[in-house]
Amino acid sequence: MHTLIVLIGPTGVGKTELSLRLAEHFHTCIVSADSRQLYADLKIGTAAPTPEQLQRVQHHFVGTLKLTDYYSAAQYEAEVMKLLEDLFTKHNTILLTGGSMMYVDAVCKGIDDIPTVDADTRQLMLYKYETEGLERLCAELKLLDPEYYKIVDLKNPKRVVHALEICYMTGKTYTSFRTQQKKERPFRIIKIGLTRDREELYERINCRVDQMVEEGLVEEARMVYPHKSLNSLNTVGYKEIFKYLDGEWTLPFAIEKIKQNSRIYSRKQMTWFKRDEEIRWFHPEQEREILEYCHAPSKAYKPFGQVLPHLDKASAFLENQCFLAVSNCPTMGMYGETPPPPPEQAVAYSRYSPYCTVFPNSDNDWFPSPDCNRRHYWKAGVTNH
C-alpha cells in the first residue's frame, strides 16, 4: 500500500533533521508543506533546506516561486496530488513535512472547491488593501460575509482579502463555498506530530533566530525590502526587520520581536494541530518509536472476528502446522487477551490481513508486536505467550 508519512509540528521543534533521516531510512523524497519555503528569495528567514540537505534528499516545493507569484493552498493541493501520483510509481512511501497548517490539511483532507479569482478582481482587491488598509477591508467583510468574519483571523490580510475577492467575483458569500467535506485519498496517511516542552521549544526558537541573524537575515530582508507590501513577505522574521529598515525599531528590538512572534506562531500551530485526533505525538528524539509506528500495519483493514474467504487455501497451511504471528492485532497485545479464532479463520487472516504473518513450523519463529513488548504466536488454535 502506498503511504504518505506526514511529519508536522511547530516552528523550531526539529522537523528538518528528522525528516532527512526518515527519508533516508525509507529511501524516498520529501514534499515540503511550508508556504514560505516555496519562495526562492526567502532562504534564511524561512530556514529553508541548505544546499547540503537538498543534496542528501530530493525535495519538492522548495524555492519554486518568485515573490510576486500568486499562490494558494488550493493550487498547492492540486499540484501535490498530481506529483504524488507520479512519485508513488517510484516509491511506496513519501514524506510530507512542514508547519503550514492549511497546506498540510490541503493534502490530507482536501480544500473546498472555491472559484479561482480572476486577475481583475485580484488587482482591485490589492489596490483596496494598499489604499484603504486592512481595518476597512475587515469592516467590509463583516457586511458581506458576517459568518466568515466571526471566525477568520482578522490580522491576516491574505485570508481577509481572499474572502472579499470571492464575494466580489461571485456575488456570493465566501462561507457558501466552505463545505469542509473531507476528501478520500488513494493512499494511506500516517501523521507524526513532533512536540517538546514549552521551555525547551522556546529556547530552540530563540537560538534559531540568533542563528538566522548571524547567517544574514538582515541582508536578505534588505534585498527583498522593495517588495515588502507583498503577502509573501507578511512573514515573521521579515516584517520585523522591515520595521528596523524603516527606522521605527532598533535592530536588537526587532530581533526580540522576531523571537516573540515566532513563539506566538508556534502556539497557534499547536492549537491547530491538536484538533486533529489522527496525529500521533512524539518527542523528536524518539526516532526509534517513530519508525516502529510508521512500520506498524495499517489499522484500516478488517480486524479479527470476521471470516474471510479463500479458506481452501487456509486448509493447506493447516496441514503444515504453521504458526500465526500477530502484529498490532486489535484482539491481542495492548487490547487484552481474547480466545483465538478457529484455526481455519486464523490462517485465512494470516494470508489476507496485514495484521498477521505466517511462519513455518518452528519454535524459534516469532514476530514482535510494535504496540506491545510481549511476543505472540498461535499454533493449531492455541494461544501462547
N, C-alpha and C positions, 0 to 999 in steps of 0.2 A: 504494500500500500504506500502511495506517495504521502509524505509527511512534511508539513511546514512547521518548523520549530520557531516560535515567536519569543524572542528574548527582550524583555521590557523592564523598565524601572526608571526612577527619577534621574535627573541630570547629576553626573558626578558619582554615581553608585558603582561604576566599574563594568559597564556593558561591553566596552570596546575590546579590552584584552580578553575577556572571557569568550566573547563571540568569535574571536580569531581562533582560540583553542578549540572551541566546539566545531567550527567549520573545518579545521584541520582534522579533527577526530572523525568527522563524517565524510571527509574528502569532498566537500561541497563549497558553494559560494555564499556570499552574503548579500541580501537585499536590504538596503538602508530604509528605515522608516523615520527619517529625520527631515522635517520640512525645510530646514535651513542649510543642511549639508548638500542640498541639491544645487546651491549656487556656487559657481566656480570661484568667485572672488571672496568668499567668506570661509576661509580655511581655519584661521587661528581662533576666531571668536566662536566658531561652532564646534571646535575640537574635532574637525574632520579627520578621517584616517590619514596618516602620514604616507609618503611615498613607500617607505619600508613596509608598512602594514598593507598597503594596496598590492605590494609585490607578494606578500605572504599568502593572501587570499583575494580572489577576484571579488570586487564589489560592484553592485549595481545601484543606480540612483544617487551617485555622489559626484558633485561637480559637473552636472549636465546642463545647468541653466545659466542664463545671464540675469543680472539683477533686474533688468527691465521686463523679463519674461513673465507673463501671467500664468499662474499655475494654481490648481485647486486639488482638494482631496478626491474629487470625482475623477479628475484626469489621472491622478496617481493610481486610483483603484483600477481603472481601465488598463493602464499601461503595465501595472504589476501583474494583473491577471493574465494578460497576453504573454508577458515574459515568463511567468511560471509555467504556462502551458508548454513553452519550449524547454525550459530548464528541467522539467520533470521527465523529459525524454532522455536526459543525460544523467540525472541524479535522482535517487529515491528520496533524498532528504534535502531540503533547502532551509536556510536560516534567515529569518527576518528579524532585524533588530533596530531599535530606536526608541526615542521618548516622545515622539509626536503622537498624541493620543488619537486624534482624528485619522491620521494615516494608518495607524495600527487597526483601528476599527474598520476603516475602509476596506482593508484586505480581509479581515476575519469575519466581518458582519455585513459589509456592503454599505454603500452610500445611497441615499434616496435618489431616484431619477429626477433630478432638478434640471430644468432647461439651461442650456449653455447661454451665457449672457453675450449679446452681440456687442460689437466694437463701439457702436454709437452710444449705447446705454452705459457701457463701462467708462467711456470718456466723459460722459455727462456727470456720472457719479463721482469720478475722480476730481472733476472741476468743482463740484459742490463741496466735496470734502476739503479741498485746498482753500476754497474761498469762504466757506461758512463754518467749517470746523466740525469736530465730532459731536459736540453737545447739540448743535442744531439738527444734525442728522439723527441723533437718538430721539429727539423730540418728534421728528417726522415719522420715525419708525413706530413710535408709540401710537400715532394716529392711524397709520396704515396697517400695522400688524401688532395690536396690543398683546396678543398671546405670546408671540415670539419675543416681544420687548421684555416680558417678565422673566425670561429665562436666559437671554443672551448676555454674554459678557459685554457690558456697555463701554468698557475701556478698550475693547478690541475692535479697532476700526475696520479690519478686514471682514469680521462677522457682520457688523452693522451695515457696512456698505454693500456687501453681497446680498443681504436680505432686502435692502432697498432696491438694488438692481433688479431682483426678481419681481418685486412689487411693481416697479415702473414698467418693466418689459412685458409682463403678462397681465397686469391688471388684477392679479390675484394675490392673496397673502402668501408669504414665504412658508408659513405654517401649513398651508394646504398641500404642499408638496412633501412635507416631512412625515412619511408614513412609518418610518423606523421599523420596517419589516426585515428581519434577518434573512440574508440570502444563503442558500445552501452552497457549499464549496465542494468540488470534486477531489478533495484531499483531506487527510487527517490534520488537525491543528493541535499542537501542544504548546500551551502558553506557560512560559517560565518567567516569573517575576523576581527581580533582584531587589533586596532591601538591606538596609543597615540601621543601626541605632541612630537616632537623630543627631546626637553629638558627633558621632563618627562621620556621618554623611556631611554635616555642615563643615567639619574640619577639612574634608576632602574637597568640598566646593570652594572653600576659601583658598586652599593651596592651589587648586586648579586655576583660579582667577589670577593669582600671583604668577603662575607659570605662563599663562596667556600673555600677560603684560610683558614678561621677560622675553617671550618669543616674538613680540612685535605687534601686539593688538592695537596699540595707539597708531602705529604707522599704517596698519591695514585699514583701520577706521578712517584715517585721513585720506587714503586712496579712494574710498567709496563715498566720502563726505558729500560730493556734488549730487549724489542720488539719495540723500538722507530722507527725503519725503516718501520714498517708495516703501510699500508694505514689506518687502523683503528685508528691509533694514529696520523695521519696527521690532527689534530683537534685543533681548538682554545682552549687554556687552558692547553693543554699538550705540544704542541710543544714549547711554550714559556718557560714553566718550564724546559723542557729538555735543553734549552739554559742556564738556570741557573745551572742545574746539571752538564753541560759540562764546567762550569766556564767562559762562554762567557759573561753572563749578571749577574748583581746583582739581588737579589730577588725583591726589590722594582721596578726596571726597568722592570723585567719580568711581574710583576703584572700589571703595567701600560700598557704594550704591550697587555696583555690579554684583558684589557678593550677597548683599541683602536681597536684591531682586532675584538672584539665582536660587536662593534658599526659599523664597516665596513661591517661585515657579515649581520647585521640587515638591512642595506641599500640595500644590494644585495637581501635579501629575499623580501623586499617590492617592489623592482623593478620587480622581477619575478612575485609576486602575483598580482600586479596591472595591469598586462597584461590580467588577467582573468576577463572578464566582468560579470561572473556568481557570483562573490564574493560580498556579501553584508557586508559593513563595519560598525563596532560598536566600541565604547569605551568599555573596559572590564567591566565597572561599569553599563552598560546599560543591565543588565541581564533581566529585565522585557521585554524590547523591543526585545531582542534576542529570548526569549521564545515565544513571540507573533508571531514573524517572523517564527519560527520553526513550530508553530501550525497552521499557515495560510494554507488554502487548496492549493494544487498544481495548478499552472497556466498552466500545461501541458495538461489540459483537454479542451474539446471543449467549447468555450465561448457561451454566448447567441447570438442568431441570426441564429442558425442552428437548425432546427426542429429535435427532437429526436423521435424514435419510441415509442411504448407502450402507445399511447395516450388513449387507452381504460382504462388503469389503472389511467391515469390522471383524466378522467372524474369522476371517483368515488370520488376523493378528492374534485373536484369542488362542488359536491353535498353537501359536509360538510362545504363549505365556509372556506377552510383552508387559513392561512396566509403563505406567502412565504418570509422567511427572507434571505437576501442576504449577503454573507460574501466574501469580496475580489472579487466582481464581476467586470469584465472588463467594463461593461456598466454603472456602478454606482460608488459611493464613490469618490476616488481621480480622476477618469477618467471622471467626469462630469455627467450631467443628460441626459438621453435618455428616450423616451417613453417606457413603459413596453411592453413586448411581449404579444401576446394573452394569456388569462388565461390558455388555454389548454397547450400551449407550456411552460408557466411558471411553471406549476405544474409538467410537464414532467421533466423539468430540476431539480426541487426540488427532484425528485426521483433518477435521474440518473447523476447528476453532483455534485461534492464535493463543488462547489461554494455556494450551497444553502441548506437550511434546511426547511422543512415544520413543522409548529406548529399548534396545534388545534386552533379553532376559539376563540380567546381571545384578548381583547385589551391590556393585560399585557404581551403578548408573544413577545419577540424580540430577535435578535441575533446581537451582536456588530461586526462591520467590523474591522478587525485588521489594515487596512490601512486608516481608517477614523474615526473621532470622532463622526460622526452622526450615528443614528440608522435608518436602512432601513427596511420597510416591505411592501408587496403588498397584496391587498385584491380585489378579483374579477376584476383584471386587472387595479386597480387604485393605483398609487404610493403615499405613504405618507412619510413625513419626520418630 
